[in-house]
């Protein structure tokens, strides 16, 4: 007899449109929608919720690592790819030669988590008595080593000196990311009203994100703990003064009134994905190891640790600090920085100031 219970595909469509999209961040909805469309629905979309078993989910997870995503999604056969690559340059699944673009363990875990979240909501709606996605096993994997994914103080100094010498338009972005440990979206989302030059403080309230085809500037950081007021060391103040002078020199009558600190030459928001390419190019010019932009947050810890060791080093102690750590200060990171107190970067977080502007989140493009 036919059942009234929806299939996995039908319930995921309802869950995404009625539960996730109105009540979660746009980036969260985009992530769940991507995992559902590419992985969950092709493997389990035709199963009814009440007939979904642990064995079904476990078999799906076991076969997922062996499915080439290029072949499954027809990436090389899409009209957009065929337009970019003529027939003589077609490759992979378009010519029957698999490129073995298999999903990583992290992707498999994200797909399982998406199904688990949807089934948890179905259980809350009393459509299910248990969540079978919670009972499956994922293949164990050794944690990746953190070694080599951050810079030393000398490498950070070399990177910033190269950007400063070449008058890099993103120099202030690199300074804030390296010295304060800001995320890419937090740095690009900064607005001038949240920066107090006189008090040498910055209020982290905004972030800039690309979600699908929209560039969203929202007044909410990734975590609640990220929303706070941080002190600005001398090197950050100097970099922000350079950025302000540079932006004032580019302003025109039709300059967009976004209030963003970092903009393009026409005053529009910087595409976050372009930061990755600019960062890789700057690493090559500076002659330093190429790491991810996100991994520079660990470099911030190295800089602060070096500054802390320098302050705690005894006058005639038995142990010497690491190389150049005894001479670390804000002025070491680039030639034009004003000298300041190196301990400012480790000052305690202060309460949020009243100078915050109550701007609503907005879609820029």
SENUMI-138584 format. One record per residue (C-alpha): residue number from 1; residue in one letter; x, y, z. Coordinates in steps of 0.05 Angstrom, whole numbers. Each point is the difference from the previous one (the first is absolute). Layout:
BEGIN
    n  res      px      py      pz
  NUM    a       X       Y       Z
...
This chain:
BEGIN
    n  res      px      py      pz
    1    x       0       0       0
    2    x      26      70     -15
    3    x      28      38      59
    4    x     -12      72      19
    5    x      70       8      27
    6    x      43      44     -46
    7    x      63     -24     -32
    8    x      68      26      21
    9    x       3      46     -61
   10    x     -70      29      15
   11    x      15      11      73
   12    x      67      32     -14
   13    x     -34      49     -47
   14    x     -50      18      54
   15    x      53       3      55
   16    x      45      46     -40
   17    x     -54      49     -22
   18    x     -44       2      63
   19    x      49     -12      56
   20    x      72      17     -19
   21    x      -7      58     -48
   22    x     -45      44      44
   23    x      35     -15      66
   24    x      74     -10     -15
   25    x      56      39     -32
   26    x       3       3     -76
   27    x      67     -36       1
   28    x     -29     -56      42
   29    x     -58      -9     -49
   30    x      48       0     -59
   31    x      43     -54      33
   32    x     -60     -45      17
   33    x     -30      10     -69
   34    x      65     -19     -34
   35    x      10     -63      41
   36    x     -72     -21     -12
   37    x       1      12     -75
   38    x      68     -31     -15
   39    x       4     -58      49
   40    x     -62     -17      42
   41    x     -55       3     -52
   42    x      38     -39     -54
   43    x      13     -56      49
   44    x     -61      -2      45
   45    x     -51      48     -31
   46    x     -48     -55     -22
   47    x      -6     -33      68
   48    x     -60      14      44
   49    x      17      28      69
   50    x     -35     -56      38
   51    x      36     -53     -41
   52    x      69      29       6
   53    x      45     -47      39
   54    x      69       2      31
   55    x      23     -49     -54
   56    x     -24      47     -55
   57    x      38      59      28
   58    x      62     -41      15
   59    x       1     -29     -71
   60    x      -7      70     -28
   61    x      58      26      41
   62    x      43     -60     -19
   63    x     -11      12     -75
   64    x       7      76       2
   65    x      77       1       4
   66    x       3     -39     -66
   67    x     -45      46     -41
   68    x      38      48     -45
   69    x     -36      67       7
   70    x      22      23     -69
   71    x     -34     -60     -32
   72    x     -61       0      47
   73    x     -15      74     -10
   74    x      22       3     -73
   75    x      46      59      14
   76    x      39      -6     -65
   77    x     -63      -9     -41
   78    x     -36      63      22
   79    x     -12      54     -53
   80    x      42      50      40
   81    x      61     -46       2
   82    x      -8     -19     -73
   83    x      -1      74     -18
   84    x      65      12      37
   85    x      34     -63     -25
   86    x      -7     -18     -74
   87    x     -14     -71     -20
   88    x      74     -16     -10
   89    x      14      22      72
   90    x     -57     -38      33
   91    x      23     -48      53
   92    x     -23     -45      58
   93    x     -71     -26      -5
   94    x     -14      36     -65
   95    x      47     -47     -36
   96    x     -11     -61      44
   97    x      64       8      40
   98    x     -14       6      75
   99    x      41      53      37
  100    x     -14     -34      67
  101    x     -27      63      33
  102    x     -23     -37      62
  103    x     -32      36      60
  104    x      44      10      61
  105    x     -16     -28      69
  106    x     -21      70      22
  107    x     -50       4     -57
  108    x     -28     -69      18
  109    x      -7      22      72
  110    x     -35      64     -21
  111    x     -49     -40     -43
  112    x     -15     -47      59
  113    x      -9      60      46
  114    x     -50      31     -48
  115    x     -42     -63      -1
  116    x       5      -6      75
  117    x     -24      71      11
  118    x     -59     -11     -47
  119    x     -20     -65      34
  120    x       5      32      69
  121    x     -51      51     -22
  122    x     -44     -55     -29
  123    x       3     -35      67
  124    x     -21      64      34
  125    x     -60       3     -46
  126    x     -16     -72      22
  127    x      11     -28     -70
  128    x      55     -46      27
  129    x      12     -36      64
  130    x      76      -1      -7
  131    x      55      32     -41
  132    x      36     -54     -39
  133    x      54      48     -23
  134    x      26       3      72
  135    x      14     -75       1
  136    x      47      -5     -60
  137    x      75      -2       2
  138    x      47      46     -39
  139    x      70     -24     -19
  140    x      51      22      50
  141    x      55      47     -24
  142    x      64      23      32
  143    x      -1      73      18
  144    x      41      43     -46
  145    x      63      29      29
  146    x      -2      74      16
  147    x      75       4     -15
  148    x      19      44     -58
  149    x     -68      35      -3
  150    x      22      65      32
  151    x      56      50      -9
  152    x      56      20      46
  153    x      10      72      21
  154    x      54       9     -53
  155    x     -46     -27     -55
  156    x     -56      46      21
  157    x      48      59       2
  158    x      26     -18     -69
  159    x     -70      -5     -28
  160    x     -22      68      28
  161    x      65      34     -22
  162    x     -11     -25     -71
  163    x     -72      25       0
  164    x      20      68      28
  165    x      58       8     -49
  166    x     -45     -16     -60
  167    x     -55      47      26
  168    x     -49     -58       0
  169    x     -72      26       2
  170    x     -16     -57      47
  171    x      57      15      47
  172    x     -46      22      58
  173    x     -40     -64      -9
  174    x      62     -43       9
  175    x      21      40      61
  176    x     -67      -9      35
  177    x      -4     -74     -17
  178    x      71     -15      23
  179    x       4      44      62
  180    x     -71      -3      27
  181    x     -18     -69     -27
  182    x     -63      23     -36
  183    x     -38     -45     -46
  184    x      -2      19     -73
  185    x     -74      19       3
  186    x      10      40      64
  187    x      56      41     -31
  188    x     -37      14     -65
  189    x     -64      17      38
  190    x      32      55      44
  191    x     -33      68      -5
  192    x      31      67      19
  193    x     -51      16      55
  194    x      23     -63      38
  195    x      73      25       2
  196    x      20      50      53
  197    x      68      28     -21
  198    x       7      44      62
  199    x     -13     -57      49
  200    x      38     -50     -45
  201    x     -58     -50       1
  202    x     -40     -38     -51
  203    x     -69     -30      11
  204    x     -12     -66     -35
  205    x     -73      -1     -19
  206    x      -4     -12     -75
  207    x      21     -52     -49
  208    x      -2      -5     -76
  209    x     -19     -67     -32
  210    x     -13     -27     -69
  211    x     -62     -45       2
  212    x     -19     -27     -68
  213    x      -8      60     -46
  214    x      -8      51      56
  215    x      54      39      37
  216    x     -29      10      70
  217    x      25      52      50
  218    x     -32     -20      66
  219    x       7      26      70
  220    x      17     -67      31
  221    x      67     -34       7
  222    x      10     -75      -5
  223    x      -5     -11      76
  224    x     -27      42      57
  225    x      69       1      31
  226    x      29      33     -62
  227    x     -44      62       9
  228    x      42      44      45
  229    x      46      60       4
  230    x      74     -12     -13
  231    x      58      48      11
  232    x      39      22     -61
  233    x      76      -5       5
  234    x      42      54     -33
  235    x      11     -40     -64
  236    x     -75      -8      -9
  237    x     -13      74      11
  238    x      54      18     -51
  239    x     -29     -48     -51
  240    x     -70      27      10
  241    x      25      72      -8
  242    x      32     -21     -66
  243    x     -65     -33     -22
  244    x     -41      62      17
  245    x      46      45     -39
  246    x      -2     -47     -59
  247    x     -76      -4       2
  248    x      -8      75       5
  249    x      43       8     -62
  250    x     -46     -46     -40
  251    x     -67      29      22
  252    x     -45      28     -53
  253    x     -70      28      -3
  254    x     -32     -68     -14
  255    x      38     -34      56
  256    x     -47     -52      33
  257    x     -19      18      72
  258    x      16     -68      30
  259    x      49      25      53
  260    x      46     -59     -14
  261    x      73       7      19
  262    x      25     -44     -57
  263    x     -30      11     -69
  264    x      18      -5     -73
  265    x      22      60     -41
  266    x     -73      17     -13
  267    x     -21      -5      73
  268    x     -35     -67      -2
  269    x      11     -58      46
  270    x      59     -46     -13
  271    x     -18     -71     -22
  272    x      23     -46      57
  273    x      22     -54     -49
  274    x      48      49     -33
  275    x      38       6      66
  276    x      24     -72      -7
  277    x      31      13     -68
  278    x      31      66      23
  279    x      28     -34      62
  280    x      32     -56     -41
  281    x      30      50     -48
  282    x      28      41      58
  283    x      31     -62      31
  284    x      36     -14     -65
  285    x      26      71      -5
  286    x      23       1      72
  287    x      34     -68      -6
  288    x     -35     -31      60
  289    x     -35     -67       8
  290    x     -69      -2     -29
  291    x     -54     -13      52
  292    x     -74      12       2
  293    x     -27      68      19
  294    x     -38     -32      58
  295    x      64     -31      26
  296    x      28      70      13
  297    x     -41      -1      64
  298    x      51     -48      27
  299    x      55      49     -21
  300    x     -34      52      43
  301    x      11     -47      59
  302    x      73      -7     -19
  303    x       8      76      -1
  304    x     -33       9      67
  305    x      40     -58      30
  306    x      65      31     -25
  307    x     -20      67      30
  308    x     -18     -34      66
  309    x      67     -37       3
  310    x      37      64     -14
  311    x     -35      36      58
  312    x      12     -58      48
  313    x      73     -11     -19
  314    x      44      12      62
  315    x      55      52      -3
  316    x      55     -50      15
  317    x     -39     -65      -5
  318    x      28     -67     -18
  319    x     -45     -12     -61
  320    x       0      46     -59
  321    x     -65      14     -39
  322    x      -9     -28     -70
  323    x      36      36     -58
  324    x     -25      72      -9
  325    x     -54      -9      52
  326    x      40      45      47
  327    x      -4      56     -51
  328    x     -73      -9     -20
  329    x     -43      62       1
  330    x     -52      32     -44
  331    x      53      36     -40
  332    x      34     -64     -20
  333    x     -57     -21     -45
  334    x       7      56     -51
  335    x      47      60      -8
  336    x     -54      53       5
  337    x     -34     -20      65
  338    x      -1      47      59
  339    x      31     -26      64
  340    x     -50     -21      53
  341    x     -10     -45      60
  342    x       7     -73     -23
  343    x     -46     -22      56
  344    x     -60      36     -30
  345    x     -15     -60     -44
  346    x     -10     -44      61
  347    x     -42      49      39
  348    x     -65     -26      30
  349    x     -62       8     -42
  350    x     -41      61      19
  351    x     -75       9       2
  352    x     -33      21     -65
  353    x       1      75      -9
  354    x     -60      44     -13
  355    x      28      23     -67
  356    x     -29     -61     -36
  357    x     -46      19     -57
  358    x     -66     -37      -5
  359    x       5     -17     -74
  360    x     -43     -57     -25
  361    x      31     -58     -38
  362    x      -3      10     -75
  363    x      12     -37     -64
  364    x      52      39     -39
  365    x      -4     -37     -66
